[in-house]
């Protein structure tokens, strides 16, 4: 087994998702999303979010973010996001590509979070026709440093967005972990807080593949199916994406998985905080821990086969837990880390 805290992308398929995938495989199904699995999954999302939203399924997060942002703005518009946002640092220009050139305007804010002040500054910096007009505000929940936007912070951001007529996009690569961490309803931290479009990740929550794009502003979803098809994101055997999603939603595994991952991160964070030579960089609010570890110890851990990232977020070592993280694995890591120090 790989010894890793690199990413929840490393984890396998959770039992509930695998069970429903096998059920979907038991019979032939209508292609291109016209099957019962896709319809049921979409209806489950409507129940979960307590509203009549439009739901689309794509293969991965980059497509989800990029295509949804492209549906929210024109090529001459701009998207306001945090300087550490995934759409800025880790998607190889895909949002700009999908939108035919919409510019990303990056702002600052402590703990990886945009502030109303930073948004206000970027939106009002220029208003002449020579500058791309701000049209969309993109926030990441959880953030790239594992922190959470609170309901009050979301409300303050909504006020700025309303003031400047900005649409709000939420990159929910770890949205389930945010719901678990905030102990709030999915509706409260999305459309009730002004979010127009959410990209809800299944891959990091126990699926093999598949993200859900939730349009709370249904007008933005006009012709979105064509956009998915053109971008190569319309699965012919859609039931093998939507079926596992249905498994997460019907059984409650989406939240169970997130709660387990968050609890593991809290345990790991507590153990690391007790080691004098280390420094935790951010509060642990979901399923990611950021810690400063001396370089020789980092190399020693890697020599023992441990995998983790040091280039994501704001430096240091990022340790991510998942639905299948075990306490034994965390204890083994702490043991090897203490030896390395």
PyMOL commands that set and color helices and strands:
alter all, ss='L'
color gray80, all
select helices_A, chain A and resi 8-10+15-24+36-49+61-72+86-89+94-98+110-112+116-124+151-163+175-182+191-193+203-205+218-221+224-230+239-251+253-273+295-303+327-340
alter helices_A, ss='H'
color red, helices_A
select strands_A, chain A and resi 3-4+54-58+77-82+103-107+133-140+167-172+197-201+211-215+279-280+288-292+306-307+317-320
alter strands_A, ss='S'
color yellow, strands_A
deselect
rebuild
show_as cartoon
